[in-house]
Amino acid sequence: MSIKVAFIGLGVMGFPMAGHLKKAGYDVTVFNRTSAKAEQWAHQYQGLFALTPAQAAKEADIVFVCVGNDDDLRAVTIEHDGVLAGMKQGAILVDHTTTSADVAKEVATAAKKQEIEFLDAPVSGGQAGAENGVLTIMVGGDEAVFNKVQPIMASYARFSQLLGPVGSGQLCKMVNQICIAGVVQGLAEGLHFARSAGLDGEKVIETISKGAAGSWQMENRYKTMWAGDYNFGFAVDWMRKDLGIALDEARKNGSTLALTTLVDQFYAEVQAMGGNRFDTSSLFARLEKDRTK
């Protein structure tokens, strides 16, 4: 018997992720707040769409969710017509949204009352990773449940790791975003310095990328940064949401995030420049804004 899955949330990540599940042979029903997007997905992938999360989840063995933030997650899971209103006992709920660890535990508790298993499973890899099926997934929850779901998530992920109990996946994603923030700021400052010094950016990166300064951000973003093009991948608004979650958690666990706090403020400056939808490499735009006036 084919495994039935539901996918809730068809944004730039969820749309292709649900598509990979369908192409892998699973019976997929989708829901999206904007129903036209769900209809588009159903037409493109020859799948089914539902008018509420509860309806989408009704027959599903596994329900995947990928929405915007804590409130969005609550809306499609525990509130009226959320997936928990439709899921059957023994089914599994997997949340790919980047949220706080607290809301992951909140949804897990609600699921447990209905004998439904829950994994928090935020992803990294951006829109390109989702489209190419090569995401990295950070998971919190029960090992036996993870082992059941991992082969199915492999439809759109090249690597997934169980980090610990519910909430651990979200905490790991916070680490991911903290590290990215520092690397992007360092790259932005390096390129800014190179341009101010009159260096050939192409030759500089060709040289230093082969040593200890090399990074994914350098390899994939330096050309577009140098060109002042910021229409690639993860938006500043979403990065600030994620860094805000990490900074809140840091206040709870007593960790010191001086650089993250500073970079978050720099992203606020990018937003003030009108760069809300710029990708995260736009920290360079903040440094270069006086040059381009």
MIMAR-337171 format. One record per residue (C-alpha): x, y, z. Coordinates in steps of 0.1 Angstrom, whole numbers, plus 5000, padded with zeros to 4 digits. Layout:
BEGIN
atom u X, v Y, w Z .
...
//
This chain:
BEGIN
atom u 5000, v 5000, w 5000 .
atom u 5013, v 5034, w 4990 .
atom u 5023, v 5058, w 5018 .
atom u 4999, v 5087, w 5019 .
atom u 5014, v 5121, w 5028 .
atom u 5001, v 5156, w 5031 .
atom u 5022, v 5187, w 5026 .
atom u 5011, v 5220, w 5042 .
atom u 5026, v 5252, w 5029 .
atom u 5037, v 5257, w 4993 .
atom u 5061, v 5286, w 4994 .
atom u 5095, v 5287, w 4976 .
atom u 5106, v 5257, w 4997 .
atom u 5074, v 5237, w 5002 .
atom u 5063, v 5238, w 4965 .
atom u 5093, v 5219, w 4952 .
atom u 5097, v 5197, w 4983 .
atom u 5061, v 5184, w 4979 .
atom u 5069, v 5179, w 4942 .
atom u 5099, v 5157, w 4951 .
atom u 5076, v 5135, w 4973 .
atom u 5052, v 5131, w 4944 .
atom u 5079, v 5123, w 4919 .
atom u 5092, v 5097, w 4944 .
atom u 5059, v 5079, w 4941 .
atom u 5041, v 5089, w 4973 .
atom u 5004, v 5097, w 4973 .
atom u 5005, v 5135, w 4981 .
atom u 4977, v 5159, w 4991 .
atom u 4987, v 5196, w 4996 .
atom u 4973, v 5226, w 5013 .
atom u 4982, v 5262, w 5009 .
atom u 4967, v 5293, w 5024 .
atom u 4964, v 5308, w 4989 .
atom u 4944, v 5280, w 4972 .
atom u 4955, v 5291, w 4937 .
atom u 4990, v 5280, w 4946 .
atom u 4977, v 5246, w 4957 .
atom u 4958, v 5242, w 4924 .
atom u 4989, v 5251, w 4905 .
atom u 5009, v 5225, w 4924 .
atom u 4982, v 5198, w 4918 .
atom u 4981, v 5206, w 4881 .
atom u 5019, v 5206, w 4877 .
atom u 5025, v 5174, w 4897 .
atom u 4992, v 5155, w 4891 .
atom u 4985, v 5154, w 4928 .
atom u 4956, v 5164, w 4951 .
atom u 4949, v 5196, w 4970 .
atom u 4926, v 5203, w 5000 .
atom u 4908, v 5233, w 5012 .
atom u 4918, v 5231, w 5048 .
atom u 4949, v 5216, w 5066 .
atom u 4926, v 5192, w 5084 .
atom u 4912, v 5179, w 5051 .
atom u 4946, v 5175, w 5036 .
atom u 4958, v 5155, w 5067 .
atom u 4927, v 5132, w 5070 .
atom u 4941, v 5101, w 5054 .
atom u 4978, v 5108, w 5057 .
atom u 5003, v 5086, w 5073 .
atom u 5028, v 5115, w 5075 .
atom u 5020, v 5152, w 5074 .
atom u 5048, v 5177, w 5065 .
atom u 5045, v 5214, w 5073 .
atom u 5066, v 5242, w 5059 .
atom u 5052, v 5276, w 5067 .
atom u 5065, v 5310, w 5079 .
atom u 5068, v 5314, w 5116 .
atom u 5055, v 5303, w 5151 .
atom u 5020, v 5318, w 5146 .
atom u 5017, v 5302, w 5111 .
atom u 5026, v 5268, w 5125 .
atom u 5000, v 5271, w 5153 .
atom u 4974, v 5281, w 5127 .
atom u 4979, v 5251, w 5105 .
atom u 4984, v 5225, w 5133 .
atom u 4966, v 5232, w 5166 .
atom u 4940, v 5258, w 5157 .
atom u 4906, v 5253, w 5141 .
atom u 4908, v 5231, w 5110 .
atom u 4945, v 5226, w 5116 .
atom u 4961, v 5192, w 5107 .
atom u 4956, v 5178, w 5142 .
atom u 4919, v 5181, w 5137 .
atom u 4921, v 5157, w 5108 .
atom u 4951, v 5134, w 5116 .
atom u 4946, v 5097, w 5125 .
atom u 4961, v 5081, w 5156 .
atom u 4996, v 5067, w 5149 .
atom u 5003, v 5092, w 5121 .
atom u 5034, v 5114, w 5122 .
atom u 5036, v 5152, w 5120 .
atom u 5069, v 5167, w 5107 .
atom u 5075, v 5204, w 5108 .
atom u 5101, v 5219, w 5084 .
atom u 5093, v 5255, w 5095 .
atom u 5121, v 5274, w 5112 .
atom u 5105, v 5283, w 5146 .
atom u 5113, v 5287, w 5182 .
atom u 5121, v 5255, w 5202 .
atom u 5092, v 5264, w 5225 .
atom u 5065, v 5262, w 5198 .
atom u 5080, v 5229, w 5186 .
atom u 5074, v 5215, w 5221 .
atom u 5039, v 5231, w 5222 .
atom u 5028, v 5214, w 5190 .
atom u 5045, v 5181, w 5201 .
atom u 5025, v 5182, w 5234 .
atom u 4992, v 5187, w 5215 .
atom u 5001, v 5159, w 5190 .
atom u 5009, v 5135, w 5218 .
atom u 4975, v 5140, w 5234 .
atom u 4961, v 5126, w 5201 .
atom u 4986, v 5098, w 5199 .
atom u 5003, v 5115, w 5170 .
atom u 5041, v 5115, w 5168 .
atom u 5060, v 5148, w 5161 .
atom u 5094, v 5158, w 5147 .
atom u 5107, v 5193, w 5145 .
atom u 5128, v 5193, w 5113 .
atom u 5140, v 5227, w 5100 .
atom u 5159, v 5227, w 5068 .
atom u 5190, v 5244, w 5054 .
atom u 5199, v 5248, w 5017 .
atom u 5175, v 5275, w 5006 .
atom u 5153, v 5276, w 4975 .
atom u 5180, v 5260, w 4953 .
atom u 5184, v 5232, w 4978 .
atom u 5147, v 5226, w 4978 .
atom u 5144, v 5226, w 4940 .
atom u 5174, v 5203, w 4936 .
atom u 5164, v 5180, w 4964 .
atom u 5196, v 5184, w 4983 .
atom u 5185, v 5200, w 5016 .
atom u 5200, v 5194, w 5050 .
atom u 5175, v 5185, w 5077 .
atom u 5181, v 5190, w 5115 .
atom u 5157, v 5169, w 5135 .
atom u 5144, v 5167, w 5171 .
atom u 5122, v 5139, w 5183 .
atom u 5121, v 5102, w 5189 .
atom u 5147, v 5080, w 5171 .
atom u 5122, v 5053, w 5160 .
atom u 5100, v 5080, w 5144 .
atom u 5130, v 5096, w 5128 .
atom u 5140, v 5063, w 5113 .
atom u 5105, v 5059, w 5097 .
atom u 5105, v 5093, w 5082 .
atom u 5141, v 5097, w 5071 .
atom u 5138, v 5076, w 5039 .
atom u 5108, v 5097, w 5028 .
atom u 5126, v 5130, w 5036 .
atom u 5154, v 5117, w 5014 .
atom u 5132, v 5126, w 4985 .
atom u 5143, v 5162, w 4989 .
atom u 5173, v 5160, w 5013 .
atom u 5208, v 5148, w 5009 .
atom u 5214, v 5147, w 5046 .
atom u 5193, v 5145, w 5078 .
atom u 5205, v 5142, w 5114 .
atom u 5187, v 5135, w 5146 .
atom u 5200, v 5159, w 5172 .
atom u 5180, v 5149, w 5203 .
atom u 5145, v 5153, w 5217 .
atom u 5119, v 5177, w 5203 .
atom u 5132, v 5212, w 5200 .
atom u 5168, v 5200, w 5192 .
atom u 5163, v 5205, w 5155 .
atom u 5152, v 5241, w 5160 .
atom u 5182, v 5247, w 5183 .
atom u 5206, v 5233, w 5157 .
atom u 5190, v 5256, w 5130 .
atom u 5197, v 5285, w 5153 .
atom u 5234, v 5275, w 5153 .
atom u 5232, v 5273, w 5115 .
atom u 5218, v 5308, w 5112 .
atom u 5243, v 5323, w 5137 .
atom u 5272, v 5308, w 5117 .
atom u 5258, v 5321, w 5084 .
atom u 5254, v 5356, w 5097 .
atom u 5290, v 5359, w 5108 .
atom u 5304, v 5344, w 5075 .
atom u 5283, v 5367, w 5053 .
atom u 5293, v 5397, w 5073 .
atom u 5330, v 5387, w 5070 .
atom u 5327, v 5382, w 5032 .
atom u 5309, v 5415, w 5028 .
atom u 5336, v 5433, w 5046 .
atom u 5363, v 5415, w 5027 .
atom u 5348, v 5424, w 4993 .
atom u 5342, v 5460, w 5005 .
atom u 5379, v 5463, w 5015 .
atom u 5390, v 5448, w 4982 .
atom u 5369, v 5473, w 4962 .
atom u 5381, v 5502, w 4983 .
atom u 5417, v 5491, w 4978 .
atom u 5412, v 5489, w 4940 .
atom u 5417, v 5452, w 4937 .
atom u 5403, v 5429, w 4911 .
atom u 5375, v 5411, w 4930 .
atom u 5375, v 5380, w 4907 .
atom u 5412, v 5375, w 4912 .
atom u 5411, v 5381, w 4949 .
atom u 5383, v 5354, w 4954 .
atom u 5400, v 5330, w 4930 .
atom u 5430, v 5332, w 4952 .
atom u 5417, v 5332, w 4987 .
atom u 5388, v 5307, w 4981 .
atom u 5414, v 5280, w 4978 .
atom u 5427, v 5286, w 5013 .
atom u 5413, v 5289, w 5048 .
atom u 5390, v 5318, w 5039 .
atom u 5369, v 5297, w 5015 .
atom u 5332, v 5291, w 5023 .
atom u 5299, v 5282, w 5007 .
atom u 5289, v 5318, w 5008 .
atom u 5321, v 5329, w 4991 .
atom u 5317, v 5303, w 4963 .
atom u 5281, v 5309, w 4957 .
atom u 5275, v 5346, w 4964 .
atom u 5307, v 5367, w 4958 .
atom u 5299, v 5373, w 4921 .
atom u 5264, v 5385, w 4927 .
atom u 5275, v 5406, w 4957 .
atom u 5303, v 5422, w 4936 .
atom u 5277, v 5430, w 4909 .
atom u 5252, v 5444, w 4935 .
atom u 5226, v 5418, w 4926 .
atom u 5207, v 5405, w 4957 .
atom u 5179, v 5385, w 4942 .
atom u 5192, v 5351, w 4952 .
atom u 5178, v 5329, w 4979 .
atom u 5169, v 5337, w 5015 .
atom u 5153, v 5371, w 5022 .
atom u 5165, v 5396, w 5048 .
atom u 5131, v 5396, w 5065 .
atom u 5133, v 5359, w 5071 .
atom u 5169, v 5360, w 5083 .
atom u 5160, v 5387, w 5108 .
atom u 5131, v 5364, w 5120 .
atom u 5155, v 5336, w 5124 .
atom u 5182, v 5356, w 5142 .
atom u 5155, v 5370, w 5165 .
atom u 5146, v 5335, w 5175 .
atom u 5183, v 5327, w 5182 .
atom u 5188, v 5359, w 5202 .
atom u 5157, v 5351, w 5223 .
atom u 5170, v 5316, w 5230 .
atom u 5204, v 5330, w 5239 .
atom u 5189, v 5351, w 5265 .
atom u 5173, v 5320, w 5280 .
atom u 5204, v 5298, w 5280 .
atom u 5229, v 5325, w 5289 .
atom u 5250, v 5323, w 5258 .
atom u 5267, v 5354, w 5244 .
atom u 5260, v 5363, w 5208 .
atom u 5278, v 5396, w 5203 .
atom u 5285, v 5392, w 5166 .
atom u 5250, v 5379, w 5159 .
atom u 5235, v 5409, w 5177 .
atom u 5256, v 5432, w 5156 .
atom u 5248, v 5415, w 5123 .
atom u 5211, v 5415, w 5131 .
atom u 5213, v 5453, w 5135 .
atom u 5231, v 5455, w 5101 .
atom u 5203, v 5436, w 5085 .
atom u 5179, v 5461, w 5101 .
atom u 5198, v 5488, w 5083 .
atom u 5194, v 5469, w 5050 .
atom u 5157, v 5468, w 5057 .
atom u 5157, v 5505, w 5062 .
atom u 5173, v 5508, w 5028 .
atom u 5143, v 5490, w 5013 .
atom u 5161, v 5457, w 5011 .
atom u 5135, v 5435, w 5030 .
atom u 5134, v 5411, w 5001 .
atom u 5171, v 5412, w 4992 .
atom u 5189, v 5380, w 4999 .
atom u 5212, v 5377, w 5030 .
atom u 5243, v 5386, w 5010 .
atom u 5230, v 5422, w 5009 .
atom u 5251, v 5431, w 5039 .
atom u 5275, v 5442, w 5012 .
atom u 5249, v 5467, w 4999 .
atom u 5249, v 5483, w 5033 .
atom u 5287, v 5488, w 5031 .
atom u 5286, v 5500, w 4995 .
atom u 5256, v 5524, w 4998 .
atom u 5277, v 5555, w 5001 .
atom u 5298, v 5546, w 4970 .
atom u 5267, v 5542, w 4948 .
atom u 5251, v 5575, w 4958 .
//
